[in-house]
Amino acid sequence: MADTALVDRHEPLWKRLPVVVQLRRSTGWQRAMLVTGVVICALYLIVAIAAPLIAPYGFGQLQSADGQGFPRTAAPSPEHIWGTTVGGFDVFSRTVYGARTAVLVVIVAVVVSITIGVILGMVSGYLGGWLDRVLVVVADAIYAFPSLLLAIVVSIVVSGGNSSYSGGIIAAAISITVVYVPQYFRVVRAEAVRLKNEAFVESARVVGTNPWRIMTRHVLRNSTRSLPLILTLNASDAILTLAGLGFLGFGIGPTSGAEWGYDLSRALSDVASGIWWTGVFPGVAIVVLVLGVTFIGESLNDISDPRLRARRRLKQLVSRKQAAGTEGAAA
């Protein structure tokens, strides 16, 4: 056991990265789902970064370089490969730029919610007392509130009617952050309450180690192992929450940035007229991205489940015995 740990510590850094470790542990459908999810998310990240190079037009562009206006609700053509919207926007360009908006909001929301939730959960679980009771009550109250309704209220309060690109991203990210902080808080707090009575924490406390050093060095390191799984599940939910905000009109304005939920809301009236392209492509973009993140989350859940690992080892042992028996019979 010590030899294995020693080998792990001396492995190259890239082999110890979170996704790489799970890829090496996964097999069969787990690996297929994980690889598929990573590829999908990587493609969306590349599209988000290279959006100005991929999109033929700007997200709010209504005319070509020669000054000729774009047709409204035009069917897919060589000039507009995914057609145009009722407002005259190029569907392909807005879908590509929408990937940038989704990636930015999800990254900001997840990073901020994890940071706040982990810090509050660690302090609350380790210190306890009146601070713990207050934080638990607040977290439970927020957690019991309908997530989309809470996100709408927070978005209205934060944006104040401002539909600029940066303001819309910040408003959406903060509204999603408020929804997900209680989840990280509860997970980390439960682990901190359990760990503060462990022998290694008691030993550190006896020798006079600073409480903050104990929390950051001992408690934090051992209480965040399940966060990657929660992160992937929340990331997929954050994409849907962002789309819901845009669909209901609490997102980013069409001239300030591209957002898939807003484009879907504008495409509702086109469906009855047989204009399918204005809603299909933004909807497919949402579904595929959520599917990719969900694949990663489900595969991580399978890999981290000790029951599934034991079952897999048992199957491997049985197959080895059967193979050995077949070889012995053949000999």
C-alpha positions as CSV (number, residue, x, y, z in Angstrom):
1,M,0.0,0.0,0.0
2,A,2.8,2.4,0.9
3,D,4.6,1.4,-2.3
4,T,1.5,2.3,-4.4
5,A,1.2,5.7,-2.7
6,L,4.9,6.3,-3.3
7,V,4.6,5.5,-7.0
8,D,1.6,7.7,-7.2
9,R,3.5,10.7,-5.8
10,H,6.3,10.2,-8.2
11,E,4.1,9.9,-11.3
12,P,4.2,12.8,-13.8
13,L,1.9,15.7,-13.0
14,W,-0.3,15.2,-16.0
15,K,-1.1,11.7,-14.8
16,R,-2.3,13.1,-11.5
17,L,-4.7,15.7,-13.0
18,P,-8.4,15.2,-12.0
19,V,-9.8,14.1,-15.3
20,V,-6.7,12.0,-16.2
21,V,-6.9,10.1,-12.9
22,Q,-10.6,9.2,-13.6
23,L,-9.8,8.2,-17.2
24,R,-7.1,5.8,-16.0
25,R,-9.5,4.3,-13.4
26,S,-12.5,4.0,-15.8
27,T,-13.4,1.1,-18.0
28,G,-16.0,0.2,-20.5
29,W,-19.1,2.5,-20.6
30,Q,-17.7,4.6,-17.8
31,R,-14.7,5.5,-20.0
32,A,-16.8,6.0,-23.1
33,M,-19.1,8.4,-21.3
34,L,-16.2,10.3,-19.7
35,V,-14.3,10.6,-23.0
36,T,-17.5,11.7,-24.8
37,G,-18.3,14.3,-22.2
38,V,-14.8,15.7,-22.1
39,V,-14.7,15.9,-25.9
40,I,-18.0,17.7,-26.1
41,C,-17.1,20.2,-23.3
42,A,-13.7,20.8,-24.9
43,L,-15.3,21.5,-28.3
44,Y,-17.7,24.1,-26.7
45,L,-14.7,25.7,-24.9
46,I,-12.8,26.0,-28.2
47,V,-15.9,27.4,-29.9
48,A,-16.3,29.9,-27.0
49,I,-12.7,31.1,-27.2
50,A,-12.5,31.2,-31.0
51,A,-16.1,32.6,-31.6
52,P,-14.9,35.7,-33.5
53,L,-12.9,33.4,-35.9
54,I,-15.7,30.8,-36.3
55,A,-18.7,33.1,-36.7
56,P,-19.1,34.7,-40.1
57,Y,-21.0,37.7,-38.6
58,G,-21.3,39.4,-35.3
59,F,-23.9,38.3,-32.8
60,G,-25.8,41.6,-33.3
61,Q,-24.9,42.3,-36.9
62,L,-27.9,43.1,-39.2
63,Q,-26.2,43.8,-42.4
64,S,-23.2,42.6,-44.5
65,A,-20.0,44.5,-45.1
66,D,-21.4,46.1,-48.2
67,G,-24.3,47.6,-46.2
68,Q,-26.9,45.2,-47.5
69,G,-29.4,44.3,-44.7
70,F,-29.9,40.6,-43.8
71,P,-33.3,39.1,-44.7
72,R,-35.6,38.3,-41.9
73,T,-36.5,34.6,-41.2
74,A,-34.5,33.5,-44.2
75,A,-34.1,29.8,-44.7
76,P,-30.6,28.2,-44.5
77,S,-28.5,29.3,-47.5
78,P,-24.8,29.6,-48.5
79,E,-24.9,33.2,-47.1
80,H,-26.6,32.2,-43.8
81,I,-25.9,28.4,-43.3
82,W,-28.4,28.2,-40.4
83,G,-30.8,30.9,-41.6
84,T,-31.7,34.2,-40.0
85,T,-34.1,35.1,-37.1
86,V,-37.2,37.3,-37.2
87,G,-35.0,40.2,-36.1
88,G,-32.6,39.6,-39.0
89,F,-29.7,38.1,-37.0
90,D,-27.6,35.2,-38.3
91,V,-28.6,32.1,-36.4
92,F,-25.2,30.4,-36.8
93,S,-23.3,33.4,-35.5
94,R,-25.6,33.9,-32.5
95,T,-25.4,30.2,-31.6
96,V,-21.6,30.3,-31.7
97,Y,-21.4,33.5,-29.6
98,G,-24.0,31.9,-27.3
99,A,-21.4,29.3,-26.4
100,R,-19.1,32.0,-25.1
101,T,-21.9,33.4,-22.9
102,A,-22.8,30.0,-21.5
103,V,-19.2,29.1,-20.8
104,L,-18.4,32.4,-19.1
105,V,-21.5,32.3,-16.9
106,V,-21.0,28.7,-15.9
107,I,-17.3,29.1,-15.0
108,V,-17.9,32.3,-13.0
109,A,-20.9,30.9,-11.2
110,V,-19.3,27.5,-10.4
111,V,-16.0,29.0,-9.2
112,V,-17.6,31.7,-7.0
113,S,-20.2,29.3,-5.5
114,I,-17.5,26.7,-4.7
115,T,-15.3,29.3,-3.1
116,I,-18.0,30.8,-0.9
117,G,-19.7,27.4,-0.1
118,V,-16.5,25.7,0.8
119,I,-15.2,28.5,3.0
120,L,-18.5,28.9,4.8
121,G,-19.1,25.2,5.2
122,M,-15.6,24.6,6.6
123,V,-15.8,27.5,9.1
124,S,-19.3,26.6,10.1
125,G,-18.6,22.8,10.6
126,Y,-15.3,23.2,12.4
127,L,-16.1,26.2,14.7
128,G,-19.8,25.4,15.4
129,G,-21.6,27.5,17.9
130,W,-24.0,30.3,17.1
131,L,-22.3,31.0,13.7
132,D,-23.0,27.4,12.7
133,R,-26.7,27.7,13.6
134,V,-27.2,30.9,11.8
135,L,-25.4,29.7,8.6
136,V,-27.4,26.4,8.6
137,V,-30.7,28.2,8.9
138,V,-29.8,30.6,6.1
139,A,-28.6,27.8,3.9
140,D,-31.7,25.7,4.5
141,A,-33.9,28.7,3.7
142,I,-32.2,29.3,0.4
143,Y,-32.1,25.7,-0.4
144,A,-35.8,25.3,0.1
145,F,-36.6,28.2,-2.2
146,P,-37.4,27.3,-5.9
147,S,-34.1,27.7,-7.7
148,L,-35.3,29.3,-10.9
149,L,-37.6,31.8,-9.0
150,L,-34.7,32.6,-6.7
151,A,-32.4,33.2,-9.7
152,I,-35.0,35.5,-11.3
153,V,-35.3,37.6,-8.1
154,V,-31.5,37.8,-7.6
155,S,-31.1,38.7,-11.3
156,I,-33.6,41.5,-11.1
157,V,-31.9,42.9,-7.9
158,V,-28.4,42.6,-9.3
159,S,-29.0,43.8,-12.9
160,G,-31.5,46.6,-12.0
161,G,-32.8,46.3,-15.6
162,N,-29.4,46.6,-17.1
163,S,-29.1,44.3,-20.1
164,S,-25.4,44.9,-21.0
165,Y,-23.2,42.0,-21.8
166,S,-21.0,42.2,-18.7
167,G,-23.9,43.2,-16.5
168,G,-26.0,40.3,-17.8
169,I,-23.2,37.8,-17.3
170,I,-22.5,39.1,-13.7
171,A,-26.2,39.1,-12.9
172,A,-26.7,35.6,-14.2
173,A,-23.6,34.3,-12.5
174,I,-24.5,35.8,-9.2
175,S,-28.1,34.5,-9.4
176,I,-26.8,31.0,-10.1
177,T,-24.2,31.3,-7.4
178,V,-26.8,32.1,-4.7
179,V,-28.7,29.0,-5.8
180,Y,-25.7,26.6,-5.5
181,V,-23.8,27.9,-2.5
182,P,-26.0,26.0,0.0
183,Q,-25.2,22.7,-1.7
184,Y,-21.5,23.1,-1.4
185,F,-22.0,24.5,2.1
186,R,-23.9,21.5,3.3
187,V,-21.5,18.9,1.9
188,V,-18.4,20.6,3.2
189,R,-20.0,21.3,6.6
190,A,-21.0,17.7,7.1
191,E,-17.5,16.5,6.3
192,A,-16.0,19.2,8.6
193,V,-18.2,18.2,11.5
194,R,-17.0,14.6,11.0
195,L,-13.3,15.4,10.6
196,K,-12.9,17.7,13.5
197,N,-13.2,14.8,15.9
198,E,-10.7,12.6,14.0
199,A,-7.4,11.7,15.7
200,F,-5.2,13.6,13.3
201,V,-7.2,16.8,13.9
202,E,-7.1,16.3,17.6
203,S,-3.4,15.8,17.5
204,A,-2.9,19.0,15.5
205,R,-5.0,20.8,18.1
206,V,-3.1,19.4,21.0
207,V,0.3,20.5,19.7
208,G,-1.1,24.1,19.4
209,T,-1.7,24.4,15.7
210,N,-3.6,27.5,14.6
211,P,-7.3,26.7,13.9
212,W,-7.1,28.3,10.5
213,R,-4.1,26.1,9.6
214,I,-6.0,23.1,10.8
215,M,-9.0,24.0,8.7
216,T,-7.0,24.7,5.5
217,R,-4.4,22.0,5.9
218,H,-6.3,19.0,7.4
219,V,-10.1,19.6,7.2
220,L,-10.3,21.2,3.7
221,R,-8.1,18.6,2.0
222,N,-10.3,15.8,3.2
223,S,-13.7,17.4,2.9
224,T,-13.7,18.3,-0.8
225,R,-13.3,14.9,-2.4
226,S,-17.0,14.7,-3.6
227,L,-17.1,18.3,-4.9
228,P,-16.0,17.4,-8.5
229,L,-19.1,15.3,-8.9
230,I,-21.4,18.0,-7.5
231,L,-19.6,20.5,-9.7
232,T,-20.5,18.7,-12.9
233,L,-24.1,18.2,-11.9
234,N,-24.4,21.9,-10.9
235,A,-22.7,23.0,-14.1
236,S,-25.3,21.3,-16.3
237,D,-28.1,22.7,-14.1
238,A,-26.5,26.2,-14.4
239,I,-26.7,26.0,-18.2
240,L,-30.4,25.3,-17.9
241,T,-30.9,28.0,-15.3
242,L,-29.1,30.5,-17.6
243,A,-31.3,29.4,-20.5
244,G,-34.4,29.8,-18.3
245,L,-33.5,33.3,-17.3
246,G,-32.9,34.3,-21.0
247,F,-36.1,32.5,-22.0
248,L,-38.1,34.5,-19.5
249,G,-36.5,37.8,-20.5
250,F,-34.1,38.2,-17.5
251,G,-31.0,37.6,-19.5
252,I,-28.8,39.6,-21.9
253,G,-30.3,41.8,-24.5
254,P,-29.9,40.7,-28.2
255,T,-27.7,43.7,-29.1
256,S,-25.5,43.3,-26.0
257,G,-24.7,39.6,-26.4
258,A,-25.9,36.2,-27.7
259,E,-27.8,33.9,-25.3
260,W,-29.5,30.7,-26.3
261,G,-32.5,31.0,-23.9
262,Y,-33.4,34.4,-25.4
263,D,-33.2,33.1,-28.9
264,L,-35.5,30.2,-28.0
265,S,-38.1,32.6,-26.6
266,R,-38.0,34.7,-29.8
267,A,-38.4,31.5,-31.9
268,L,-41.6,30.4,-30.3
269,S,-43.8,32.5,-32.6
270,D,-41.9,31.1,-35.6
271,V,-42.8,27.5,-35.0
272,A,-46.4,28.0,-36.1
273,S,-45.2,29.5,-39.4
274,G,-43.0,26.5,-40.2
275,I,-39.8,28.5,-39.4
276,W,-37.9,25.7,-37.5
277,W,-34.3,26.9,-37.8
278,T,-34.5,29.8,-35.4
279,G,-35.2,27.5,-32.5
280,V,-33.7,24.2,-33.4
281,F,-30.1,25.2,-33.4
282,P,-30.0,27.1,-30.1
283,G,-32.0,24.3,-28.5
284,V,-29.7,21.6,-29.8
285,A,-26.7,23.6,-28.5
286,I,-28.2,23.6,-25.0
287,V,-29.0,19.9,-25.1
288,V,-25.6,18.8,-26.4
289,L,-23.7,20.9,-23.8
290,V,-25.9,19.7,-21.0
291,L,-25.5,16.1,-22.2
292,G,-21.7,16.4,-22.3
293,V,-21.5,17.8,-18.8
294,T,-24.0,15.1,-17.6
295,F,-21.8,12.4,-19.1
296,I,-18.9,13.6,-17.1
297,G,-20.9,13.7,-13.9
298,E,-22.4,10.3,-14.4
299,S,-19.1,8.7,-15.1
300,L,-17.5,10.4,-12.1
301,N,-20.3,9.1,-10.0
302,D,-19.8,5.5,-11.2
303,I,-16.0,5.7,-10.7
304,S,-16.3,7.1,-7.2
305,D,-19.0,4.6,-6.1
306,P,-17.2,1.9,-3.9
307,R,-20.0,-0.6,-4.5
308,L,-19.5,-0.4,-8.3
309,R,-15.7,-0.7,-7.9
310,A,-16.1,-3.8,-5.8
311,R,-18.6,-5.3,-8.2
312,R,-16.2,-4.6,-11.1
313,R,-13.3,-6.2,-9.3
314,L,-15.4,-9.2,-8.5
315,K,-16.4,-9.6,-12.2
316,Q,-12.7,-9.3,-13.2
317,L,-11.8,-12.0,-10.6
318,V,-14.5,-14.3,-11.9
319,S,-13.5,-13.8,-15.5
320,R,-9.9,-14.5,-14.6
321,K,-10.8,-17.8,-12.8
322,Q,-12.9,-18.8,-15.7
323,A,-10.1,-18.1,-18.2
324,A,-7.7,-20.0,-16.0
325,G,-10.1,-23.0,-15.8
326,T,-10.5,-23.0,-19.6
327,E,-6.8,-23.0,-20.1
328,G,-6.4,-25.8,-17.5
329,A,-9.0,-27.9,-19.3
330,A,-7.4,-27.3,-22.7
331,A,-4.1,-28.4,-21.3
